[in-house]
Amino acid sequence: MRNNQSKLRGHHYQGLVESYLRGDSDLKLSGKPVILAATHTGSPRYKYENFQDAMAICKWIGYPDLFITFTCNAKWPEIQLMVDLIRDFTGQDPNRADVISRVFKIKLDEFMMEIKDK
C-alpha cells in the first residue's frame, strides 16, 4: 500500500483540501498517512465502493422490499455439539470461530433457500 500511494485515487478525500483552504499550516496533522485501497476489506474506500455498487443495483433492479437481519447464536445445539467433540478430542479452547462461522454459513444458506424457493 505504501509503495503505490501515488496510484491511488484520493479525490474522495475532500477533507484535506478543505483544511488547506481553511489555512491550516501543518497538513501533517490532517488526514491519514496511508490511503487504503478499495480491495482492503473494511477500509473507507471499500465501504464507499460497496455502497456505490448497491445503489447501482437498486437503480437497475429497484429497491428491496425486505431488509432481513440474520444473526448467529454461539449456543446453537449444532455449534455446542461440535465444540464439545473438538474439546474432547484435542482439549482446545471451546470458542472456535471456524465452527461458528461454518454453522452460520450452513444455516444462512438454508434460510436463503427457504426464502427463495418456499
Protein Blocks (a to p, Z undefined) as FASTA:
>chain_A
ZZmmmmpccklmmmlmmmmmnopablmlgcjfbdcdfklghiaklmmmmmmmmmmmmmmn
opcfbdcdddddfkbfklmmmmmmmmmmnopafbdfklmmmmmmmmmmmmmmmmmmZZ
